[in-house]
Amino acid sequence: MKIYLNGKLIPEREAKISVFDHGLLYGDGVFEGIRSYNGRVFELDTHIDRLYDSAKAIALEIPMTRAGMKSAVIRTCAANKTTDGYIRLVVTRGVGTLGLNPYLCKKPQIIIIAADIQLYPKKLYDEGLKIVTVGTIRNLSEALNPRIKSLNYLNNILAKIEAINSGCMEAVMLNSQGAVAEATGDNIFIVRGNSVVTPPVNEGILEGITRNTVMTLAKEFGLDVSETRLSRYDLYTADEVFLTGTAAEVIGVVNIDRRQIGDGTPGAITRKLMKRYRQHASSTGSPIQ
Ligand code: PMP
């Protein structure tokens, strides 16, 4: 595998960064997870825009234009002959001292990895996920805004540990007011009748690119889509629940905190959106050449 590191494509075993990089020492940096389908990178501009917004929010100046970043992603995919893959784009604060001061880090590091996609097993798409709400609340927007896709994912990892310890693969995180925020690496939606509802961004969530795509596709189906505060009661009593994310795409949830959702199988609207999303994702995007 060839890794893009600061302008060069180098063999994986040579792709190394300093132990003084603040990405490692403090989780100081930003990243994106991007998919390619059929030799095209899905929503590349949108991912790059979110990366630059995350970087701006933490006062990290990426030493490359958006157009340059876009072509670096495409070059990395081309060098690895990626057709259907998962791309990890990372920008760290760079090498600094052992102190926190980010202004002493002079050169952000840009890393691009074009890997294979690790999907949930097909069985889980057919049968749906069992998930739990956990005690770890989502980061307060006023502290570390979840809109920033930063390298510091401990908040999500703590929630993931709770889910796994309870025998589930995913957790629903609530915000400090007890409202539903999101899963550890995915956004959450409920379906009630003809309505498709997801928490608004100001509840403290990452504004998922899959989430936004799914909202558009659901509207095209004539469904009534809204961003509204949700409680656990809304989850338990929904007709359908599903998660969205770049890696997971759309996946049904059939059980939350030991309450069965709907009839205990992924619902009709979830299945329809799952299918439509795959069709859409595999028929648009920036060509890898
Ligand atoms: N929430 C969190 C916390 C995430 O890390 C992600 C991405 N893995 C998502 C939601 C989904 O975002 P996207 O659809 O842009 O992948």
Boltz pocket constraint, residues with backbone or C-beta under 6 A from the ligand:
constraints:
  - pocket:
      binder: B
      contacts: [[A, 33], [A, 156], [A, 182], [A, 183], [A, 184], [A, 185], [A, 186], [A, 187], [A, 205], [A, 206], [A, 207], [A, 208], [A, 209], [A, 210], [A, 211], [A, 244], [A, 245], [A, 246], [A, 247]]
      max_distance: 6.0
